[in-house]
Amino acid sequence: MREAALGIEDDAGSWREPVRLGGLVRAGMQLYLRALRLRFQLWRRLRPGTSFSDYYAFRVQRKLAEGGVHPTLGRNRWSPGEFRWYGAGALAFLVSHGLERHHRCIEYGCGSLRVGQHLIRYLDAGRYTGLDVTDRFFLDGLDLLEPELQEQKRPRLALITSAGLAELGRHPADFLVSIEVLQHVEPRELDAFLASLLQLVGPETRAFVSFREWKQPLQTAEKSWSRPARELAERIARIAPGARLEVVRGEWVKRSWDPSRKSILCIQRPAAAAHGPSSGAEDAKGSNPCPSI
Ligand SMILES: C[S@@+](CC[C@H](N)C(=O)[O-])C[C@H]1O[C@@H](n2cnc3c(N)ncnc32)[C@H](O)[C@@H]1O
């Protein structure tokens, strides 16, 4: 692997080992998660051909239908006014990284438009596209947006399909964002997830993909995984040789069973890289796609 070209460091100096109790709690958590894994395997056995992302959507939808809460997909009782309070930080981050009103932006895994609502308001008409594996969440989100706004800005919302990805990939957007999604992708589906997402990244696209980072792969909840940036870099290098990567590291999650931090992977695929493997040395010389914030 060409680490220099990928620009990925492990940031070992700043890893925080969990507090002493954390080790025990995490061991117990891993046993619990193993039991939950059996539940998923049983669910899938009854529904041949489904994936973990189907299971994810099924579980969250059921939880919401039963009156449960989800931190990004709606608390069922959000009023339109309350909804506007959530997700604005992501827009500020993107604007500080060059997003302008006229840009075309695709959000991959847009959920209930927690972030999408701000992108829709900010971007010019027809410039926002939200994609997800289920329409349940974005239909909920649309219900919370003013009809005039929807009419004026004409957001495009669609299910993720291979035909849709191929079509969008033919006219890559200026920005691709995926927030709080990658952490919910089951390890065996990660390459397929990255390949789909990278299909939408053209030579001019700036992609920002949030993930939970820890120095080794770690499942932290039934539907959440943390991973080393290096692992993601290796996977991306195999799928999109020559892609340039940077990591912006954010805050620590701060739960005793979850030592990871919230990081963002910034991806660019220079034109040369889009046409086959390139020399790592050349890639390393380009401008930093994701200056620190
Ligand atoms: C935690 S929510 C985040 C939603 C939104 N990005 C936000 O920040 O509010 C995760 C979203 O990812 C979607 N998702 C889960 N697995 C996915 C996959 N393999 N590909 C694309 N989206 C996926 C879910 O349907 C859900 O809408």
PDBQT file of the ligand as one rigid body, heavy atoms in Angstrom, charges set to zero:
ROOT
HETATM    1  C1  LIG A 301     -27.713   6.981  11.289  1.00  0.00    +0.000 C 
HETATM    2  S1  LIG A 301     -28.570   7.275   9.827  1.00  0.00    +0.000 S 
HETATM    3  C2  LIG A 301     -27.819   8.791   9.245  1.00  0.00    +0.000 C 
HETATM    4  C3  LIG A 301     -28.707   9.557   8.347  1.00  0.00    +0.000 C 
HETATM    5  C4  LIG A 301     -28.164  10.928   7.906  1.00  0.00    +0.000 C 
HETATM    6  N1  LIG A 301     -26.982  10.803   7.115  1.00  0.00    +0.000 N 
HETATM    7  C5  LIG A 301     -27.893  11.803   9.098  1.00  0.00    +0.000 C 
HETATM    8  O1  LIG A 301     -26.737  12.108   9.366  1.00  0.00    +0.000 OA
HETATM    9  O2  LIG A 301     -28.848  12.163   9.766  1.00  0.00    +0.000 OA
HETATM   10  C6  LIG A 301     -27.885   6.068   8.733  1.00  0.00    +0.000 C 
HETATM   11  C7  LIG A 301     -28.554   6.034   7.379  1.00  0.00    +0.000 C 
HETATM   12  O3  LIG A 301     -27.782   5.213   6.525  1.00  0.00    +0.000 OA
HETATM   13  C8  LIG A 301     -28.627   4.409   5.761  1.00  0.00    +0.000 C 
HETATM   14  N2  LIG A 301     -27.858   3.211   5.414  1.00  0.00    +0.000 N 
HETATM   15  C9  LIG A 301     -27.625   2.126   6.170  1.00  0.00    +0.000 A 
HETATM   16  N3  LIG A 301     -26.868   1.237   5.497  1.00  0.00    +0.000 NA
HETATM   17  C10 LIG A 301     -26.617   1.800   4.286  1.00  0.00    +0.000 A 
HETATM   18  C11 LIG A 301     -25.900   1.382   3.123  1.00  0.00    +0.000 A 
HETATM   19  N4  LIG A 301     -25.296   0.190   3.081  1.00  0.00    +0.000 N 
HETATM   20  N5  LIG A 301     -25.849   2.214   2.072  1.00  0.00    +0.000 NA
HETATM   21  C12 LIG A 301     -26.456   3.421   2.119  1.00  0.00    +0.000 A 
HETATM   22  N6  LIG A 301     -27.163   3.863   3.173  1.00  0.00    +0.000 NA
HETATM   23  C13 LIG A 301     -27.244   3.057   4.241  1.00  0.00    +0.000 A 
HETATM   24  C14 LIG A 301     -29.823   4.134   6.649  1.00  0.00    +0.000 C 
HETATM   25  O4  LIG A 301     -30.979   3.776   5.935  1.00  0.00    +0.000 OA
HETATM   26  C15 LIG A 301     -29.957   5.467   7.368  1.00  0.00    +0.000 C 
HETATM   27  O5  LIG A 301     -30.793   6.337   6.688  1.00  0.00    +0.000 OA
ENDROOT
TORSDOF 0
